[in-house]
Structures are given as structure tokens and as C-alpha cells.
Amino acid sequence: MLSGSDDCTIKIWDADSGAFLTDLNGHKNAVSCMTLANNELFSGSLDHYVRIWDLPSIDEKIYMLACMAAEDIRSRKLRRMVIPKKGKGGKGAAKGSAKKGKK
């Protein structure tokens, strides 16, 4: 799904989930109209230009962004920081178990 925006971009959305996929940047003013023909997207803007976008290139961009996002998720590692407890034999004593002697 495509939408023209006042922020000078064309936004691409997943029609099934409604998730945002990517932006197409190139206009200098609000995008006011779009049409598809011959495997191309034509967009008109208040900047008085019509831009032509190649649909296979857009598909490739979306695929590459999805691959990079998946790889980013795979590469993240959760690290658990283990703080050693002080006590006899390297093991921590239970809190409050030490008795204080009177002088």
C-alpha cells in the first residue's frame, strides 16, 4: 500500500499487517498524487515535478531492509551480568546471618 505525505515522502505499508515498510524520498514538497503503470510508480508533488520510481528497485529495497532487520535481531545477545557474592568459600552468606558480638 502507498501513501503520499505532506513531509515530501511516499510511505510504503504492508497491506496485510498495516506495518510501515519504508519511505521514498525525492520530492521537495507534499506528494499530491500517484499512479502505477508499466511496472513503475509515478508521483506528483506540489514542487511541480513528477517522479518515476522503478517498482522492482522498491521491492529490492524493502527486501534488503527486512533482511537487515532480521540480522540485527539475530546478532543481539543478552548478557547476564553475574555479581559474585562475598562470603566464606566464595559463596555468599545469607543476609542477616552474621552475628555481631558485644564488647
N, C-alpha and C positions, 0 to 999 in steps of 0.2 A: 504494500500500500504506500502511496506517496502523498505528501502534503507540502504545499508551498507556504513559506513563512515570512513574516514581517522582518525576521532577523537576517534576511538575504540568503537563506538556505532552503534546500529541498530536503525534507526529512523522509527517511525510508523506515517503514514499520513492518513487522511481521503480521500478516493479516490474520493468522490463526490465534496467536497469543496476544497481539497488541503491543508486543515489546518493541522498543526503539532499536534500530539496527545501525544506522549511520546517517551522516549529513552529506549533502553535495554542496560544495561551496564554489561560487564563481560569480554570482550576481552582486551588484553594488547597491541594490535597493530591494524592496519587498518583491517576492515572487508572486505574480498575479495570475498566471495561467500555465497549464501543462497539457501535453498530449503525447501519445505514443504512436509511432509509425515506423515501419521498416527496421525493427529492432533498435530503435533509438528513442530517446526521450527528448522532447522539445519543451523548453521552459521560457516563458516570457516574464519580464520584470518591469517595475517602474523605472528602472535605469535605461529603458528604451532599447534593450538588447534581447535577442533570442539566442539562447544557448542550446547546443546539441550535445547530448550525453549518450555514449555508447552503452547499451544495456549489458552486453557480455562483460565489459570492464567493470560495471557497477556490481554485477554478480560476483566477479572475482574479488573485488574489494570487500564485499560482505563476507565471502568465504574466508579470506585471509584474516579479517578481524575476528571471526568466530574461532579460527584455529589458534590465533594468538591468545584469545581469552581462555580457551581450554588449556593451553600450555601453561599459562600463568597460574591457573588453579592447580594443575598438576605439580608445578615447581615449588609451590608454597609448602613449607614444612612447619609443623607446630613443634615447638621446642619447649620442653618442660624443664624449668629451672629447679634443680634439687638443691635445697639448702641443708647441709649436714647439721644435725642436732648435736649440741655439746653434752658430754656426759662420760661416764665410765665406759671403757672399752669401745669408744666410738659410737655407742648407742645412746640415744637421748634418754634422760631421766624423765619420769612423769612429772608434770607440772605440779608444784607444791609438795613433792615427795621428800625434798631435802628438809631436815630439821635443823633449826638454829639452836645452838647451845647457849646457855646463860653463863655469864662470867661472874 
